[in-house]
Amino acid sequence: MTSVFTRIVRGELPAFKLYEDDLTLAFLDINPAARGHTLVIAKPELPGLLDLPPELVAATALTTQRVARAIVTALQPDGFNIIQNNGAAAGQVVFHFHIHIIPRWEGDRSVKLWRPGSATTDDLRAVADEIIAHIQE
């Protein structure tokens, strides 16, 4: 099934587009967490970060940085979040790779990221070893 984002890329659905190039598109989120909340998408319909070829990862990162700079200059937030969800358990709703840029102002409470937990040194060492064993060059 074609994603809503693909339909925006094709011009089948309207969007307030902020930036576009051959590989990426940035537009305002229609359900914003904050004023200026923007989505940066990869134009090809690929579900998550691990599905993107390296050149598309680079392109979306560069577009995210370019648009975030414009948001900061235009809206002058106190900060901003960059959020990218992969999979339903992580909160992904549209399974077409996208990055959220959410401007933040002191005290806005628009995004609650996580509750800090705790880990022992042994826990950290064990999980680090598990992950390192699977890192590929």
C-alpha atoms as a printed R data frame, in Angstrom:
    type eleno elety resid chain resno      x      y      z
1   ATOM     1    CA   MET     A     1  0.000  0.000  0.000
2   ATOM     2    CA   THR     A     2  1.331  3.428 -0.944
3   ATOM     3    CA   SER     A     3  2.210  5.603  2.043
4   ATOM     4    CA   VAL     A     4  0.748  9.040  2.629
5   ATOM     5    CA   PHE     A     5  4.274 10.431  2.165
6   ATOM     6    CA   THR     A     6  4.639  8.833 -1.262
7   ATOM     7    CA   ARG     A     7  1.324 10.419 -2.179
8   ATOM     8    CA   ILE     A     8  2.727 13.809 -1.104
9   ATOM     9    CA   VAL     A     9  5.883 13.216 -3.188
10  ATOM    10    CA   ARG     A    10  3.701 12.392 -6.218
11  ATOM    11    CA   GLY     A    11  1.598 15.532 -5.695
12  ATOM    12    CA   GLU     A    12 -1.554 13.527 -4.944
13  ATOM    13    CA   LEU     A    13 -1.904 15.098 -1.489
14  ATOM    14    CA   PRO     A    14 -1.155 18.685 -0.484
15  ATOM    15    CA   ALA     A    15  1.673 19.642  1.854
16  ATOM    16    CA   PHE     A    16  3.374 22.810  3.032
17  ATOM    17    CA   LYS     A    17  6.722 22.009  1.443
18  ATOM    18    CA   LEU     A    18  9.797 23.706  2.863
19  ATOM    19    CA   TYR     A    19 12.577 22.087  0.838
20  ATOM    20    CA   GLU     A    20 12.917 19.513 -1.927
21  ATOM    21    CA   ASP     A    21 15.697 17.923 -3.919
22  ATOM    22    CA   ASP     A    22 16.025 14.732 -5.973
23  ATOM    23    CA   LEU     A    23 16.203 12.417 -2.939
24  ATOM    24    CA   THR     A    24 14.436 14.211 -0.076
25  ATOM    25    CA   LEU     A    25 11.455 16.355  0.806
26  ATOM    26    CA   ALA     A    26 10.786 18.479  3.907
27  ATOM    27    CA   PHE     A    27  7.290 19.642  4.821
28  ATOM    28    CA   LEU     A    28  5.311 20.760  7.854
29  ATOM    29    CA   ASP     A    29  3.695 18.035  9.969
30  ATOM    30    CA   ILE     A    30 -0.121 18.362  9.850
31  ATOM    31    CA   ASN     A    31 -0.314 17.214 13.494
32  ATOM    32    CA   PRO     A    32  2.510 19.298 14.936
33  ATOM    33    CA   ALA     A    33  3.950 18.751 18.393
34  ATOM    34    CA   ALA     A    34  5.100 22.393 18.215
35  ATOM    35    CA   ARG     A    35  4.996 25.354 15.866
36  ATOM    36    CA   GLY     A    36  7.279 24.579 12.917
37  ATOM    37    CA   HIS     A    37  7.314 20.783 13.455
38  ATOM    38    CA   THR     A    38  8.741 19.497 10.185
39  ATOM    39    CA   LEU     A    39  9.141 16.092  8.571
40  ATOM    40    CA   VAL     A    40 12.107 15.257  6.375
41  ATOM    41    CA   ILE     A    41 11.493 12.191  4.235
42  ATOM    42    CA   ALA     A    42 13.472 10.083  1.825
43  ATOM    43    CA   LYS     A    43 11.526 10.152 -1.444
44  ATOM    44    CA   PRO     A    44 11.841  6.408 -2.082
45  ATOM    45    CA   GLU     A    45  9.296  4.519  0.028
46  ATOM    46    CA   LEU     A    46 11.524  2.566  2.379
47  ATOM    47    CA   PRO     A    47 10.236  1.810  5.880
48  ATOM    48    CA   GLY     A    48 13.152  2.530  8.213
49  ATOM    49    CA   LEU     A    49 16.728  3.617  8.712
50  ATOM    50    CA   LEU     A    50 18.153  0.142  8.177
51  ATOM    51    CA   ASP     A    51 16.473 -0.069  4.765
52  ATOM    52    CA   LEU     A    52 18.172  3.033  3.350
53  ATOM    53    CA   PRO     A    53 21.339  2.846  1.245
54  ATOM    54    CA   PRO     A    54 24.183  5.009  2.618
55  ATOM    55    CA   GLU     A    55 23.684  7.799  0.049
56  ATOM    56    CA   LEU     A    56 20.059  8.205  1.138
57  ATOM    57    CA   VAL     A    57 21.045  8.275  4.819
58  ATOM    58    CA   ALA     A    58 23.504 11.053  3.962
59  ATOM    59    CA   ALA     A    59 20.966 12.971  1.866
60  ATOM    60    CA   THR     A    60 18.305 12.920  4.587
61  ATOM    61    CA   ALA     A    61 20.858 13.972  7.220
62  ATOM    62    CA   LEU     A    62 21.983 16.916  5.090
63  ATOM    63    CA   THR     A    63 18.402 18.010  4.406
64  ATOM    64    CA   THR     A    64 17.581 17.694  8.104
65  ATOM    65    CA   GLN     A    65 20.518 19.927  9.007
66  ATOM    66    CA   ARG     A    66 19.652 22.476  6.296
67  ATOM    67    CA   VAL     A    67 16.006 22.722  7.348
68  ATOM    68    CA   ALA     A    68 16.828 22.745 11.081
69  ATOM    69    CA   ARG     A    69 19.102 25.750 10.506
70  ATOM    70    CA   ALA     A    70 16.269 27.556  8.725
71  ATOM    71    CA   ILE     A    71 13.810 26.713 11.516
72  ATOM    72    CA   VAL     A    72 16.214 28.010 14.176
73  ATOM    73    CA   THR     A    73 16.800 31.236 12.238
74  ATOM    74    CA   ALA     A    74 13.128 31.800 11.426
75  ATOM    75    CA   LEU     A    75 11.443 30.764 14.677
76  ATOM    76    CA   GLN     A    76 14.285 31.215 17.182
77  ATOM    77    CA   PRO     A    77 13.359 28.290 19.435
78  ATOM    78    CA   ASP     A    78 15.387 27.592 22.565
79  ATOM    79    CA   GLY     A    79 16.336 24.230 21.064
80  ATOM    80    CA   PHE     A    80 14.969 21.447 18.888
81  ATOM    81    CA   ASN     A    81 14.574 17.685 18.851
82  ATOM    82    CA   ILE     A    82 15.492 15.407 15.987
83  ATOM    83    CA   ILE     A    83 13.415 12.234 16.286
84  ATOM    84    CA   GLN     A    84 13.405  9.237 13.977
85  ATOM    85    CA   ASN     A    85 11.245  6.236 14.898
86  ATOM    86    CA   ASN     A    86 11.808  2.707 13.549
87  ATOM    87    CA   GLY     A    87  9.013  0.192 14.012
88  ATOM    88    CA   ALA     A    88  5.658  0.352 15.756
89  ATOM    89    CA   ALA     A    89  7.213 -0.326 19.168
90  ATOM    90    CA   ALA     A    90  9.256  2.858 18.715
91  ATOM    91    CA   GLY     A    91  6.194  4.912 17.802
92  ATOM    92    CA   GLN     A    92  6.462  4.762 14.012
93  ATOM    93    CA   VAL     A    93  3.028  5.259 12.455
94  ATOM    94    CA   VAL     A    94  3.884  5.891  8.788
95  ATOM    95    CA   PHE     A    95  6.233  3.183  7.532
96  ATOM    96    CA   HIS     A    96  8.095  5.442  5.122
97  ATOM    97    CA   PHE     A    97 11.432  6.708  6.465
98  ATOM    98    CA   HIS     A    98 11.101 10.151  7.990
99  ATOM    99    CA   ILE     A    99 12.791 12.399 10.505
100 ATOM   100    CA   HIS     A   100 10.957 14.828 12.791
101 ATOM   101    CA   ILE     A   101 12.436 18.260 13.497
102 ATOM   102    CA   ILE     A   102 10.540 19.658 16.498
103 ATOM   103    CA   PRO     A   103 11.342 23.200 17.636
104 ATOM   104    CA   ARG     A   104 11.352 23.522 21.440
105 ATOM   105    CA   TRP     A   105 10.825 26.412 23.814
106 ATOM   106    CA   GLU     A   106 11.620 26.371 27.524
107 ATOM   107    CA   GLY     A   107  8.725 24.832 29.449
108 ATOM   108    CA   ASP     A   108  6.715 23.798 26.369
109 ATOM   109    CA   ARG     A   109  6.374 20.108 27.397
110 ATOM   110    CA   SER     A   110  5.561 19.219 23.785
111 ATOM   111    CA   VAL     A   111  7.734 16.094 23.736
112 ATOM   112    CA   LYS     A   112  8.565 13.706 26.553
113 ATOM   113    CA   LEU     A   113 11.399 11.542 25.320
114 ATOM   114    CA   TRP     A   114 12.022  8.880 27.984
115 ATOM   115    CA   ARG     A   115 12.412  8.221 31.679
116 ATOM   116    CA   PRO     A   116 16.067  7.725 32.585
117 ATOM   117    CA   GLY     A   117 16.798  4.294 33.974
118 ATOM   118    CA   SER     A   118 19.897  2.888 35.604
119 ATOM   119    CA   ALA     A   119 22.553  0.319 34.797
120 ATOM   120    CA   THR     A   120 25.570 -1.080 36.568
121 ATOM   121    CA   THR     A   121 29.029 -1.027 35.042
122 ATOM   122    CA   ASP     A   122 28.712 -4.775 34.478
123 ATOM   123    CA   ASP     A   123 25.372 -4.278 32.665
124 ATOM   124    CA   LEU     A   124 26.893 -1.621 30.430
125 ATOM   125    CA   ARG     A   125 29.974 -3.753 29.695
126 ATOM   126    CA   ALA     A   126 27.824 -6.774 28.787
127 ATOM   127    CA   VAL     A   127 25.533 -4.881 26.413
128 ATOM   128    CA   ALA     A   128 28.491 -3.056 24.862
129 ATOM   129    CA   ASP     A   129 30.170 -6.397 24.161
130 ATOM   130    CA   GLU     A   130 26.964 -7.779 22.555
131 ATOM   131    CA   ILE     A   131 26.609 -4.768 20.267
132 ATOM   132    CA   ILE     A   132 30.305 -4.494 19.352
133 ATOM   133    CA   ALA     A   133 30.268 -8.125 18.206
134 ATOM   134    CA   HIS     A   134 27.724 -7.174 15.534
135 ATOM   135    CA   ILE     A   135 29.106 -3.877 14.275
136 ATOM   136    CA   GLN     A   136 30.031 -4.148 10.619
137 ATOM   137    CA   GLU     A   137 32.489 -1.970  8.758
